[in-house]
Amino acid sequence: MSNPIVVQIVLDKPLAQGFDYLWDEKKLGCLPEVGNIVEIPFARSKAIGIVIKVSAHSDFDKLKTVEKVAPLPPLDPALLRLMNLEKYLATAGA
């Protein structure tokens, strides 16, 4: 049995952390990349998020699975850094 693929996903919500999800390569048809835009189950609905980290483990036991990958290229790392800076500036000014 191979190691699970775990991705950390951030949402466009006022939350200070990312969330770990399992990545099912067979179901999704590809390996994860930082910058992938994905659809995930979140709370009692669906949410759109961005993959910011790929690893083989999580500190949490029960993880939900990424449901869909947007048919788009991953976001550029420079754009991700800019988005992180904007989020920091928005919370610092609040």
C-alpha positions as CSV (number, residue, x, y, z in Angstrom):
1,M,0.0,0.0,0.0
2,S,1.4,3.4,-0.9
3,N,1.7,6.4,1.4
4,P,-1.3,8.7,1.3
5,I,-1.0,12.1,-0.4
6,V,-2.0,14.9,1.9
7,V,-2.5,18.5,0.7
8,Q,-3.0,21.6,2.8
9,I,-5.6,23.9,1.4
10,V,-6.5,27.5,2.2
11,L,-9.9,29.0,1.6
12,D,-11.0,32.6,0.8
13,K,-12.4,32.9,4.3
14,P,-11.2,34.8,7.3
15,L,-9.4,31.8,8.8
16,A,-5.8,31.8,10.1
17,Q,-4.9,28.3,8.9
18,G,-5.0,25.8,6.1
19,F,-6.8,22.5,6.3
20,D,-5.5,19.0,5.5
21,Y,-7.2,16.9,2.9
22,L,-6.4,13.5,1.2
23,W,-5.6,13.6,-2.5
24,D,-6.9,10.5,-4.4
25,E,-4.6,10.4,-7.5
26,K,-6.7,7.7,-9.2
27,K,-10.0,9.6,-8.7
28,L,-8.6,13.1,-9.6
29,G,-6.5,11.8,-12.5
30,C,-3.3,13.7,-11.5
31,L,-0.8,14.4,-8.8
32,P,-1.3,17.5,-6.7
33,E,0.7,20.7,-7.3
34,V,1.0,23.8,-5.1
35,G,-1.3,26.3,-6.7
36,N,-4.0,23.8,-7.8
37,I,-7.5,25.2,-7.4
38,V,-9.8,22.5,-5.9
39,E,-13.3,21.8,-4.7
40,I,-13.5,20.4,-1.2
41,P,-16.2,19.4,1.3
42,F,-16.2,22.1,4.1
43,A,-18.5,22.2,7.0
44,R,-21.9,21.2,5.5
45,S,-21.2,22.5,2.0
46,K,-18.6,22.7,-0.8
47,A,-15.8,25.3,-0.9
48,I,-13.2,26.3,-3.4
49,G,-9.6,26.4,-2.2
50,I,-6.0,26.5,-3.2
51,V,-3.3,23.8,-2.5
52,I,-0.4,25.4,-0.6
53,K,1.5,22.3,0.5
54,V,1.8,18.7,-0.5
55,S,3.1,16.1,2.0
56,A,2.8,12.4,3.0
57,H,1.4,12.9,6.5
58,S,-1.0,15.0,8.6
59,D,-1.3,15.6,12.3
60,F,-5.0,14.8,12.1
61,D,-6.5,11.3,11.9
62,K,-9.8,11.7,9.9
63,L,-9.3,13.6,6.7
64,K,-11.8,14.4,4.0
65,T,-10.9,14.0,0.4
66,V,-10.5,16.6,-2.3
67,E,-13.5,16.2,-4.7
68,K,-12.4,18.0,-7.9
69,V,-9.5,19.8,-9.5
70,A,-10.2,22.8,-11.6
71,P,-9.2,22.3,-15.3
72,L,-6.7,25.2,-15.0
73,P,-3.0,25.4,-14.6
74,P,-1.8,25.8,-11.0
75,L,-1.5,29.4,-9.8
76,D,2.0,30.9,-10.1
77,P,4.1,30.9,-6.9
78,A,4.7,34.6,-7.2
79,L,0.9,35.1,-7.3
80,L,0.5,32.9,-4.2
81,R,3.0,35.0,-2.3
82,L,1.2,38.2,-3.3
83,M,-2.1,36.7,-2.2
84,N,-0.6,35.8,1.2
85,L,0.8,39.4,1.6
86,E,-2.6,40.9,0.7
87,K,-4.3,38.6,3.4
88,Y,-1.7,39.8,5.9
89,L,-2.2,43.4,5.1
90,A,-6.0,43.1,5.3
91,T,-5.9,41.5,8.7
92,A,-3.3,43.9,10.0
93,G,-5.5,46.9,9.0
94,A,-8.6,45.5,10.5
